[in-house]
Amino acid sequence: MALEMRDRCERCETEALVPDGPARICSYECSFCVPCADAMNDVCPNCGGELVARPRRVRGDRGAS
């Protein structure tokens, strides 16, 4: 099962989150831009979980078959 790579910050909704760019994610796949995650002290406002660096996806990478 692959991570859902959301394309917008869930806090500011204006920051584009590209698959190969920096972003923060919690264990429920809530996604945030780095400035918003920093402003929230890396704590997800939805679940209270830790926000960590989201893995970057190489263009064209679809994971293992």
C-alpha positions in Angstrom: 0.0 0.0 0.0 1.5 3.3 -1.1 1.2 6.6 0.8 -1.4 9.0 -0.4 0.7 11.9 -1.8 -1.6 14.8 -1.3 -0.9 17.9 -3.4 -2.0 20.7 -1.0 -1.1 21.7 2.6 -4.1 20.9 4.8 -3.5 24.0 6.9 -2.9 26.9 4.5 -4.3 25.1 1.4 -2.3 27.3 -0.8 1.1 25.6 -0.7 1.6 23.1 -3.5 3.1 19.8 -2.3 4.9 18.2 -5.2 5.8 14.5 -4.9 9.5 15.1 -5.1 9.5 18.2 -2.8 9.6 18.7 0.9 6.5 18.1 3.0 5.5 16.8 6.5 3.1 13.9 7.1 1.6 12.1 10.1 0.7 8.4 10.4 -2.8 9.1 9.1 -1.3 10.7 6.0 -2.3 14.3 6.9 0.0 16.4 4.8 1.4 19.9 5.5 4.0 22.3 4.0 7.2 22.7 6.0 6.4 26.3 7.2 3.0 25.2 8.5 4.5 22.1 10.2 7.1 24.3 11.8 4.4 26.7 13.0 2.6 23.8 14.6 5.8 22.4 16.2 5.5 19.3 14.1 2.3 18.2 15.8 -0.7 17.2 13.6 -3.8 19.3 14.5 -6.1 16.5 13.3 -4.8 13.6 15.4 -2.1 15.0 17.7 0.5 12.8 16.1 4.0 13.6 15.1 4.7 15.2 11.7 7.8 13.9 10.0 9.5 14.4 6.7 7.4 12.9 4.0 9.4 10.5 1.7 10.0 12.0 -1.7 8.7 10.1 -4.7 10.9 10.0 -7.8 8.9 11.0 -10.9 7.6 7.9 -12.6 8.1 5.8 -9.5 5.0 3.6 -8.9 6.5 1.4 -6.2 7.1 -2.3 -6.3 4.7 -4.5 -8.3 
